[in-house]
Amino acid sequence: MIQNRLERVRARMRAHGVEQLIVTQPQAIYYLTGLWCNPMDRLDALVVTQEKCSMLCYVLAVIEPEGCEVIVYSDSGAAVSNLSRLLENAETGVDGTLQGRFLLPLMQLRPELRLRLSSCVEEARVIKTEDELLLLRRASEVTDDVFASAFAQLREGMTELELGAVFSDSFMAHGVGRFAGDPMVCFGVGSAEPHHTPGNTALKPGDTVCVDTGKRIDGYYSDMTRTVFFKQASPEQREIYDIVLEANLAALSSVKPGVLMSDIHEAACKVIRDAGYGDYYPHRTSHGIGIDYHEEPFDVAGRPVIMEPGMCISVEPGIYLPGRFGVRIEDLVVITEDGCSLLNHAPKELTVIG
């Protein structure tokens, strides 16, 4: 499997005229070696050419990937000079995560290197294999169960952080470890912020409860958002929810091979715009997911992205009324030969809990 991935990356290197590639993103290193590295504030780097693969890593994070030369350094060594010795005078691709404190000294040490930003690994990761899709499905199935068990524990007076801990404990109870950090839990006016930071806001009757979370399980992420209402839902809350659900379903029905990612966004936008809330939907509808929580493909203006079988993306429209409440509904789908397949199956009908 690793060799197949390396060959896919090398094919993209040839297509882009890249003779050697410096890979520093931990997720990309995992993709090409099967092993996680954690350099902390130090430098781990994988150098890929058409003939070989070399790994530079800090002594506390020594790994032994199959078929890859390993160069270990310590705090007494110079990471950049070690990296420099692995590089030929050639067209060199650099990924977007190589930090400037390493890249700039490398440029000074090796001014003859012809450096360019490269997305060769990201392009290879866009199309998932059957094994990867099985892991993505498994992660979503666990997350379905976690949402059900966590929402069942909603109680008046609990805080956003407390509900986040319930979600984390539920992941733990499913045998996949606790959530790293705090799941994005939003109560009341907090749900009007698309990227809300949870805090000590206490749950009260009539609150919108929006939770956006997922977890890396066996190397691959889930990502789901569900919005429910606590004890009661006003006519306006119900109206907004119905519009967002319609937008979610419209976008899902548009997903198939050959469709532009921007067309999926437009399918959701049209529903929301026609309902008079176009100014309250500020973010994209989709992003890719896999080893990373957000990864290629991304819906970027001016860069058309065509859907292909094997891609896995989110579909997550929302409406956010500042200072009041918001609703988002997010699913993950895999593009198939004739449409798409839903990965998560948590209920989406309007739900009042308590």
N, C-alpha and C positions, 0 to 999 in steps of 0.2 A: 504493500500500500504506500509506504513512504517513498519507494523508488518511483512509483507511478506519479506521485505528487511532484517529486523533483523533476521528472520529465515534463510534466505539464508546465511547471515554472520555466524550465529551460526552453521550451518551445516558445513561450512568450518573450523570453529574453532574446531569442533569435529574431522574432518578429519585430521587436523594438530596437534591435541593434545594440543590445546591452551585452557586453562580454563578461562582466563579473558583477555580482550583486551583493550588496551589504544589507543584511536583514537583522534588525534589532528589536522589532516588536515581539514580545513574548508569545503572543498568539500565533504569529507567523512562524516563529522558531518551533513551536509545538507542532504546527501543521507539517513542517518539513523534517522533524526529528522524532516526533511522538513523545517528547519530554518537555516538561515545564521548567523554565529557569526563572530565578528571582534575583536579579543583580542588585536590587535595592538602589543605592546611589551610584553604583559602579556600571561598567559596560560589559554586556554580553553581546556577541555579534556572530552571525553565521555568514560566511562568505561562500557564495555559490558560483561556480563556473560551469562550463559545459563538460569538464572532465572530472571535477572533484568538488567536495564539500568540506569546509574547515570551520571548526567551532572555537571561538575565543570565549573563555568563561572564567569568572572569578573563582578562586580556590574553594570558597565556601559553598559554591553552587556547581561543583563538578558533575558533569553528566557524561555519559558514554553512549551517544547515539550510534546506531549501527551504520557502518560504512562512511563515517565522518571522522576526519582527523580532529583531535581535541588539543587545544593549546590552553594551558592553565596559567594564570598569573595571580600574584598576590598584591597586597597593598604596597609592598616595596617595589613592585614593578610598574611599568608605564603602559597603561592599557592602549593608548593611541599608537605608541610605537610598535606594540605587539600586533595591533590590527594592520598597521602599515606594512609589516613584513609579510602579511598574507596576500597583499594586493600587487597585481601586475600593473604595468603602465598601459591601461586599457580603458575603453568606454565603461564607466562604472555607474551602476544604478544604486541609488540610496533610498531606503524607505523613509516614510514621513515621520518616523519616531526616533531617528538618530538625533540625539540632543546636540544643540549648538556647541556646548562645552566640550564635546568630543569631535564634532564635525569640523569646527573652525581650526582647532590645532592640527587635525589631519590634513586640511587644505594647506596650512602653512608648511607642514612637514613634507607633503607630496604635491607641490603646485602643478606638477605635470599631469596629475590625474584628471581625466575628463569626466566630471561628475554630473549626474542628472537625477532628478526625482523619478523614482520608478514605482509602478504599481503592479509589477509582474506577479507577485505572490497574491495580492488582492484579487487580481483577475482570475487566477487559477482557483481561488477559494469560492468564487461566485457560484459555480455549478457544483452541487453536492452529489456525492456518491450515494448508493443505496445504504451503505453502512452509516454514513453521516445522517441520512434522513431518518433511519431507525432511532438514532440517538436523539435527534431533534423531537421526534414523536414521543419518545419516552419522557423527555424533559417536560413537554407540554402536558402529558397525561398526569404527571406528578403535580404540576402546578394547578391543573383543574381541581384535583383533590384538596390541595392546600387552600385554595380560595374557598371551597365549600366548608371546610372545617374551621377556617379562621372567621368567616362571616357569621357562622353559627354562634360565635362567642362575642358578638357585638353586645355591649351593655352601656347604658346611660352613664356618663361621667368618665368613661375611659378616655385616655388621650390618644392622639395620633401615634405617638411613640409606643404606647402600650399595645395598640393594635398591630403596629409593626413588629413588636416582639412576639406577638401571637403568631404572625405569619412566619417569622424566623423559627420559632419553636415547632411549628407545624412541618416546615421543611425538615427539621431535625428528626421529628417523629417518623417521617417517611424514609429515613435512612440516608439522606443526601447531604447532611450537614446544615448548619445554620446559615442564614443570609449574612453576607459580609456587608456590614453597614446597616442602614435603616431603609426598609422598603418605602417607596413613595406612597404614603397614606395621607389623604386629604379629607378634612371634615369641613362642611359648611363653606365659608368664603374661600378657604384654602383650595377648594376644588376648582375655583376660577383661575388658578395659576397653573398653566400647563406643566411647569417643572417645579412644583411646590416642594419646599423643604419641610418635612414633618417636625412638629414640635409638641407643646403641651396643651394645645387646644382640646377641650373636653367635648365629648359627643353629647348632643342634646336632641330631643325630638324634632323632626322636620329637617335635620341635616342631610345634605348630600354626602355620601361616602364614596370617594373615588380612590381606588387602589391600582397602581401600576407597578408590577413587579415581575420578576422571573429569576431564574437561578441557573448557573452552570452546573450541569449534572453529567458526569462522565465526559467532560470536556466540551459539551455543547449546551447552549443557552435556551431557556424558554423566555417568553416575554408576553404578558397579557395584562389588559386593563379591563376592569369591570366597575360599574357605577351602580350603587344601590341607594336606597333611602331609608332613614331610620325612623320607624314608627309611623310616619306619614309622609305623603308627597303632595305638594300643592299642584293645582292645575298647570301652572307655568313649568314646574319641574317635570311634570308628565309630558307636556308639549315638547320641551327641549329634548327630553330623553327619546321620544318617538322620532324626532327629526334626526338625531344622531344615529339611532338604530337603522333608520331608512338609509342614511348615508353610508353606513357600514355595509349594509347588504347590497347597495347599489355598486359600491366599489368592489366588493367580493365577486359580484356577478360579472364584472368587467375583466377580471384577471384571466388571461390565457396567453399562450405563446404568440409572439408577434406584436402584442400590445405595448405601447410605450408606458413606462412607469408614470409619466406625467398624465397619461389618459386615465389611469386609476385614480390619481389625485383629483382630476377634473370630474370624474363620476361622483365622488363624494362631495366635492365643492358645489356642484350643480344643485344637489338636493338642499344643501345648507343655504346656498345663495338664493334659491327660489323661495325658501321659507322666510327670507328676510334677515338672515343672520350671517351673511357672508363676511362681514367685518369682524366677526367673533370666532373665526377659525384661522389662527395665525401660523400654524405649522404644517409641515409636509404630512402626507398620508402614510408613506411607506419608507422603510429602510430594510436593508438586508440583515440577516442574523445567522449565527453559526457558532464558531469558536469564540467570537466576540459578540457582545450585547448589541452593538450597532456596527455593521460592517457593510462593505460593498454588496449589492448595488445601492447607491444613494440617488434620490431624485434631486438632481442639481440643475438649476436653470441653465440652458444653453448647452447641455450635454445629454442628448437623448439616450435613454437606457431602454433597450428592447427586452421584453420578457422572454426567457428561454426555459425549457423544461429542466428541472433540477435546481432552479433558483428558489430560495426561501426568503419571504419578505413579510413584513407586518402590514396590517391594514388598520389604521387607528384614527378615524376622524373624531372631531370634538367640537363643542361649542362652549365658550368661556365668557360669562357675563361678569365683568370686573366688579369686585366688592360684593358679589351675591353668591353665585355658584357656577359650577361647570359640569359638563358630562363628557366623558370619553369612553369609547368602546374599542378595544384592540384585540385582534386575532392574528395568528400566524398562518400563512398558507404556503404550500409548495406548488410551484407551477408544474403542471403535468402536460402530457402530449396534447390534450384537448381542453384544458381548463385549469382548474386548481383543486387542491385537496387541503381541507382544513385540518390543522394540527391540534387545536384545542377545542373543547366542546362544553365548557362551562356555560350555563344558561345565560341568555341575553335578554329574555323578556323582562319588562319593568318589574322590579322586585322591591317590596317594602318589607323590612326586617324589624321584628319586635312588636 
